[in-house]
Amino acid sequence: MHPRWLNRSVAGIGAASFLDDVGKEISTALLPSFLTTTLGAPAAALGAIEGIADGVAGAARLAGGALADDPARRRVTAMGGYSATAVLNALIGLAAAAWQVGVLRTGAWLTRGLRTPSRNALLTDVVPPEAYGRAYGFERAMDNLGAIAGPLLALGLVALVGVREAILLSVVPGLLAATAIFVAIAAAPRLEKHERPPLRLRIRPVLHGELGRLLAAVSAFELGNAAATLLILRATDLLTPGRGHDAAVKVAVLLYAGYNLAATLASIPAGRATDRRGGIVVLLAGVAAFLVAYLGFAFTGSAVVLLAALFAAAGIGIGFAETAQHAAVASLAPPELRGSAFGALAAIQSFGNLAASAVAGALWTLVSPRAAFLYLAGWMLVACVVLAVGPSRGRPALSG
């Protein structure tokens, strides 16, 4: 009889993901208003700060893989990373100048990036391989649920205490997340005595064999996985002529909430399917959902029902894809390289998203929104082909 996969450690990691995302989304939702209205900074400052922070986070995720290769280091890194991210993010509420916001935001994203491979590798310490899909599906569902709750809580806090104070209060869910990860680690199996490997980043071994072919397919997918803000912008543009700008923005935000809800609801079934059918099959389904969504956004009109279906398809796609990516990497990576493998995966996700958003944004401005979404759909088609002819599908190794 298999051990229960939803144990105290898995529940703690899921709670940490939920609470951390609530805290992160509070500051993220309020950052544009805080910078431009409270501090009087130009809109370009927001773009520069977010671009630098995202770039640093991508590099930190790659470097964090070296820390996560050792089971003892990954536990310390996870606890320290969650605590530091919570404090640095909340301190933005005390900033008096845009450069201070930039330093704190970059620092928060640095610690967040460093801890990500450790959090992902930690799940492999606390569940059997045949339950990797369900464990990662649960963690992704909790993370997406936090993305829904965070902005809603931000709106309530602003109405009660104001923007600065709301950002400062984001430290509460952040520190609760650190507490949850501490509980998860305390409940994890005790580590056996072992010799710590040297602290070094090992990328070349990760790029070989089945794991390397999987990461190639993931790279193609992430080069087409643009920021969801492009979906919001597309919906706003399509709805504005018939509804007016303000009403269009409200509808677009509700559609985005539907996207996150779809991702939340899709993640756990995606995990179950991964355990039964294999990570590649589920990842292929997620990529196909994105392909349909992007083609729809390229050619759709202003019908709200159709837009809602496209947002839902994209949400299901990300729920399936992220769950399958993590579970497949956990299954394919040798235990001594799991940290480096998760570091490589996280870096590919981060830099791929940046490239996808930058190129799609340029095509949107220089050519048309349709060209942007057709470009993104093209990468999804490439990813489908690579997955279909590349790594083995449905192999027991992929499903644990």
C-alpha angles and dihedrals in degrees: 000000000000118000116252108272097203094070129151093274094052090045090050093050090048091049090049091053091049096047094042091052091049090055093043094049092050091059094038093051092049099039097088092052093042093052100042102032107026098035098025094230121156120257089249089068090063092053092047094048094047093044093051093043092050092048092050090047091054093052091044092053090055092047091044089064090072091055091047096054090080114065093217095048092047091058093051092044093051094051094044093044096054092047095047093046092053094051097043093047093050094047088067084081089068095050118122098187138035093246090059090053088051094052094047095043092049091047091050092050091046092057091041090053094047093053098045098082089045092053091048094046091046090066090063088058094058107040133050117253093252089063100047092107095053093045094051091042090055092048092049091048091053091047092052091046088056089053088059097044097043100065091042090052089047091057091051094047093050090053091050106038111002136253101292094047092046091056091048091051090056085083089076098066088036094058090042086057090053089050091050092052089049090054090048092052093045089055094047120105113278112261118246118233109272141159111262113238117235114272104255139130112248111195104146096063089049092057095058130094126348093342091054091050090049091052090050089057091045089052091056090048094049092049085064097038100096125180114286088235087080089061090051091049092049092051091047092051093048095046099042098079093057101033109024125251100279095049090044091054092051092050091047091052090051089050089052090052086054089052091055091045091052090049090050094049093044098051100073096046087046089055092051091048090049091055091050104035106020135260096270094058092050093044089052090053091051093049090049090053090053091048090055092046095050093047087050093051089050094057108020128114130215100288106133094209091056092045089051090052091051093049089049092050090052090047092051088047094055092043091054096039099049093045093048094045094055096043093047093049090048090052098044102040118088110243093249091054101041093105093051090045092053090045090054091047093050092047091050089050093049100044093037091055090049092051093045093050094044096050094041090048091051092048090048091055100038101036117006143292088259091058090051094054093043088054091052091045089053091060090049089054090050090050091051091053093047091049093046095052101024128058119025114271125227093359114157089238090064095049094043 
